[in-house]
């Protein structure tokens, strides 16, 4: 269930539902950037809860 939340967030917030880029490399790079930003937000939230 957690993985569905991640992809749902990337589709809505990361604009991966309809990408603005053409080509496999560009879309893949945009997905990597969105996923890494999502992971940074997750780490920040986990650190704030642990304190």
N, CA, C and O atoms as CSV, one atom per row, in Angstrom:
chain,resi,resn,atom,element,x,y,z
A,1,UNK,N,N,0.821,-1.188,0.000
A,1,UNK,CA,C,0.000,0.000,0.000
A,1,UNK,C,C,0.867,1.256,0.000
A,1,UNK,O,O,0.471,2.269,-0.575
A,2,UNK,N,N,2.015,1.214,0.617
A,2,UNK,CA,C,2.885,2.386,0.669
A,2,UNK,C,C,3.373,2.779,-0.721
A,2,UNK,O,O,3.478,3.966,-1.030
A,3,UNK,N,N,3.666,1.809,-1.542
A,3,UNK,CA,C,4.187,2.103,-2.878
A,3,UNK,C,C,3.126,2.807,-3.722
A,3,UNK,O,O,3.466,3.636,-4.566
A,4,UNK,N,N,1.852,2.491,-3.511
A,4,UNK,CA,C,0.785,3.167,-4.244
A,4,UNK,C,C,0.708,4.636,-3.847
A,4,UNK,O,O,0.422,5.488,-4.688
A,5,UNK,N,N,0.955,4.939,-2.591
A,5,UNK,CA,C,0.954,6.327,-2.140
A,5,UNK,C,C,2.100,7.099,-2.779
A,5,UNK,O,O,1.941,8.260,-3.156
A,6,UNK,N,N,3.243,6.459,-2.897
A,6,UNK,CA,C,4.402,7.116,-3.498
A,6,UNK,C,C,4.116,7.455,-4.955
A,6,UNK,O,O,4.340,8.586,-5.386
A,7,UNK,N,N,3.623,6.484,-5.716
A,7,UNK,CA,C,3.341,6.744,-7.127
A,7,UNK,C,C,2.191,7.722,-7.300
A,7,UNK,O,O,2.198,8.521,-8.236
A,8,UNK,N,N,1.210,7.673,-6.417
A,8,UNK,CA,C,0.121,8.643,-6.486
A,8,UNK,C,C,0.625,10.058,-6.241
A,8,UNK,O,O,0.204,10.996,-6.917
A,9,UNK,N,N,1.519,10.212,-5.282
A,9,UNK,CA,C,2.105,11.529,-5.029
A,9,UNK,C,C,2.965,12.012,-6.174
A,9,UNK,O,O,2.946,13.193,-6.519
A,10,UNK,N,N,3.717,11.103,-6.763
A,10,UNK,CA,C,4.558,11.492,-7.896
A,10,UNK,C,C,3.717,11.863,-9.110
A,10,UNK,O,O,4.102,12.733,-9.891
A,11,UNK,N,N,2.577,11.211,-9.270
A,11,UNK,CA,C,1.719,11.550,-10.399
A,11,UNK,C,C,1.070,12.915,-10.213
A,11,UNK,O,O,1.014,13.715,-11.147
A,12,UNK,N,N,0.582,13.176,-9.009
A,12,UNK,CA,C,-0.147,14.428,-8.804
A,12,UNK,C,C,0.790,15.599,-8.535
A,12,UNK,O,O,0.677,16.634,-9.193
A,13,UNK,N,N,1.698,15.463,-7.598
A,13,UNK,CA,C,2.574,16.566,-7.226
A,13,UNK,C,C,3.760,16.663,-8.186
A,13,UNK,O,O,4.163,17.764,-8.563
A,14,UNK,N,N,4.311,15.536,-8.576
A,14,UNK,CA,C,5.476,15.536,-9.447
A,14,UNK,C,C,5.157,15.685,-10.918
A,14,UNK,O,O,6.063,15.678,-11.751
A,15,UNK,N,N,3.893,15.818,-11.250
A,15,UNK,CA,C,3.452,16.005,-12.644
A,15,UNK,C,C,3.901,14.870,-13.553
A,15,UNK,O,O,4.284,15.116,-14.697
A,16,UNK,N,N,3.863,13.660,-13.080
A,16,UNK,CA,C,4.258,12.535,-13.927
A,16,UNK,C,C,3.076,11.898,-14.652
A,16,UNK,O,O,3.258,10.981,-15.452
A,17,UNK,N,N,1.890,12.370,-14.380
A,17,UNK,CA,C,0.738,11.830,-15.097
A,17,UNK,C,C,0.830,12.184,-16.577
A,17,UNK,O,O,0.639,11.337,-17.449
A,18,UNK,N,N,1.125,13.443,-16.836
A,18,UNK,CA,C,1.374,13.898,-18.209
A,18,UNK,C,C,2.665,14.690,-18.168
A,18,UNK,O,O,2.698,15.819,-17.678
A,19,UNK,N,N,3.699,14.112,-18.669
A,19,UNK,CA,C,4.997,14.766,-18.571
A,19,UNK,C,C,5.122,15.889,-19.583
A,19,UNK,O,O,4.445,15.898,-20.611
A,20,UNK,N,N,5.981,16.818,-19.284
A,20,UNK,CA,C,6.221,17.929,-20.212
A,20,UNK,C,C,7.404,17.647,-21.122
A,20,UNK,O,O,7.744,18.457,-21.984
A,21,UNK,N,N,8.030,16.492,-20.924
A,21,UNK,CA,C,9.211,16.145,-21.705
A,21,UNK,C,C,8.885,15.055,-22.705
A,21,UNK,O,O,7.941,14.285,-22.525
A,22,UNK,N,N,9.670,15.001,-23.749
A,22,UNK,CA,C,9.530,13.952,-24.754
A,22,UNK,C,C,10.830,13.158,-24.771
A,22,UNK,O,O,11.925,13.710,-24.668
A,23,UNK,N,N,10.675,11.877,-24.900
A,23,UNK,CA,C,11.840,11.003,-24.929
A,23,UNK,C,C,12.006,10.279,-23.607
A,23,UNK,O,O,11.701,10.794,-22.532
A,24,UNK,N,N,12.495,9.081,-23.738
A,24,UNK,CA,C,12.619,8.214,-22.573
A,24,UNK,C,C,13.614,8.740,-21.561
A,24,UNK,O,O,13.342,8.704,-20.361
A,25,UNK,N,N,14.755,9.226,-22.007
A,25,UNK,CA,C,15.788,9.705,-21.080
A,25,UNK,C,C,15.315,10.901,-20.271
A,25,UNK,O,O,15.533,10.970,-19.061
A,26,UNK,N,N,14.673,11.834,-20.940
A,26,UNK,CA,C,14.226,13.042,-20.252
A,26,UNK,C,C,13.132,12.738,-19.240
A,26,UNK,O,O,13.137,13.288,-18.139
A,27,UNK,N,N,12.200,11.873,-19.599
A,27,UNK,CA,C,11.129,11.503,-18.685
A,27,UNK,C,C,11.689,10.724,-17.505
A,27,UNK,O,O,11.260,10.927,-16.369
A,28,UNK,N,N,12.639,9.838,-17.761
A,28,UNK,CA,C,13.249,9.065,-16.693
A,28,UNK,C,C,14.021,9.969,-15.740
A,28,UNK,O,O,13.970,9.781,-14.525
A,29,UNK,N,N,14.734,10.946,-16.286
A,29,UNK,CA,C,15.478,11.883,-15.449
A,29,UNK,C,C,14.525,12.710,-14.586
A,29,UNK,O,O,14.802,12.945,-13.410
A,30,UNK,N,N,13.417,13.149,-15.155
A,30,UNK,CA,C,12.425,13.903,-14.385
A,30,UNK,C,C,11.835,13.036,-13.274
A,30,UNK,O,O,11.592,13.524,-12.170
A,31,UNK,N,N,11.605,11.759,-13.557
A,31,UNK,CA,C,11.079,10.844,-12.540
A,31,UNK,C,C,12.095,10.651,-11.421
A,31,UNK,O,O,11.717,10.609,-10.250
A,32,UNK,N,N,13.379,10.532,-11.758
A,32,UNK,CA,C,14.421,10.404,-10.734
A,32,UNK,C,C,14.467,11.648,-9.850
A,32,UNK,O,O,14.582,11.541,-8.629
A,33,UNK,N,N,14.378,12.816,-10.459
A,33,UNK,CA,C,14.403,14.053,-9.678
A,33,UNK,C,C,13.201,14.148,-8.745
A,33,UNK,O,O,13.344,14.521,-7.581
A,34,UNK,N,N,12.025,13.814,-9.250
A,34,UNK,CA,C,10.818,13.860,-8.427
A,34,UNK,C,C,10.892,12.852,-7.286
A,34,UNK,O,O,10.509,13.158,-6.157
A,35,UNK,N,N,11.381,11.660,-7.580
A,35,UNK,CA,C,11.479,10.630,-6.538
A,35,UNK,C,C,12.510,11.006,-5.481
A,35,UNK,O,O,12.292,10.753,-4.296
A,36,UNK,N,N,13.623,11.603,-5.884
A,36,UNK,CA,C,14.620,12.002,-4.888
A,36,UNK,C,C,14.105,13.151,-4.038
A,36,UNK,O,O,14.389,13.197,-2.841
A,37,UNK,N,N,13.356,14.079,-4.621
A,37,UNK,CA,C,12.758,15.159,-3.827
A,37,UNK,C,C,11.739,14.585,-2.846
A,37,UNK,O,O,11.662,15.032,-1.702
A,38,UNK,N,N,10.964,13.609,-3.281
A,38,UNK,CA,C,9.993,12.964,-2.403
A,38,UNK,C,C,10.701,12.266,-1.240
A,38,UNK,O,O,10.234,12.324,-0.102
A,39,UNK,N,N,11.821,11.609,-1.524
A,39,UNK,CA,C,12.571,10.937,-0.469
A,39,UNK,C,C,13.150,11.933,0.531
A,39,UNK,O,O,13.165,11.665,1.732
A,40,UNK,N,N,13.626,13.075,0.048
A,40,UNK,CA,C,14.138,14.095,0.964
A,40,UNK,C,C,13.043,14.623,1.873
A,40,UNK,O,O,13.281,14.844,3.061
A,41,UNK,N,N,11.860,14.826,1.343
A,41,UNK,CA,C,10.744,15.257,2.184
A,41,UNK,C,C,10.377,14.197,3.213
A,41,UNK,O,O,10.069,14.517,4.361
A,42,UNK,N,N,10.412,12.937,2.797
A,42,UNK,CA,C,10.116,11.846,3.731
A,42,UNK,C,C,11.122,11.788,4.871
A,42,UNK,O,O,10.745,11.603,6.029
A,43,UNK,N,N,12.406,11.946,4.545
A,43,UNK,CA,C,13.444,11.911,5.572
A,43,UNK,C,C,13.266,13.076,6.541
A,43,UNK,O,O,13.422,12.912,7.751
A,44,UNK,N,N,12.942,14.241,6.014
A,44,UNK,CA,C,12.737,15.407,6.873
A,44,UNK,C,C,11.561,15.186,7.817
A,44,UNK,O,O,11.632,15.537,8.995
A,45,UNK,N,N,10.488,14.608,7.305
A,45,UNK,CA,C,9.328,14.332,8.165
A,45,UNK,C,C,9.655,13.293,9.218
A,45,UNK,O,O,9.220,13.420,10.363
A,46,UNK,N,N,10.413,12.267,8.856
A,46,UNK,CA,C,10.775,11.233,9.822
A,46,UNK,C,C,11.694,11.779,10.911
A,46,UNK,O,O,11.578,11.408,12.079
A,47,UNK,N,N,12.599,12.655,10.522
A,47,UNK,CA,C,13.510,13.236,11.515
A,47,UNK,C,C,12.766,14.150,12.476
A,47,UNK,O,O,13.101,14.193,13.660
A,48,UNK,N,N,11.764,14.882,11.996
A,48,UNK,CA,C,11.022,15.777,12.875
A,48,UNK,C,C,10.159,14.993,13.851
A,48,UNK,O,O,9.931,15.445,14.973
A,49,UNK,N,N,9.676,13.824,13.443
A,49,UNK,CA,C,8.856,12.994,14.332
A,49,UNK,C,C,9.722,12.288,15.368
A,49,UNK,O,O,9.263,12.022,16.479
A,50,UNK,N,N,10.951,11.986,15.021
A,50,UNK,CA,C,11.836,11.250,15.931
A,50,UNK,C,C,12.362,12.140,17.056
A,50,UNK,O,O,12.737,11.639,18.117
A,51,UNK,N,N,12.391,13.432,16.838
A,51,UNK,CA,C,12.949,14.343,17.847
A,51,UNK,C,C,12.014,14.583,18.990
A,51,UNK,O,O,12.346,15.326,19.914
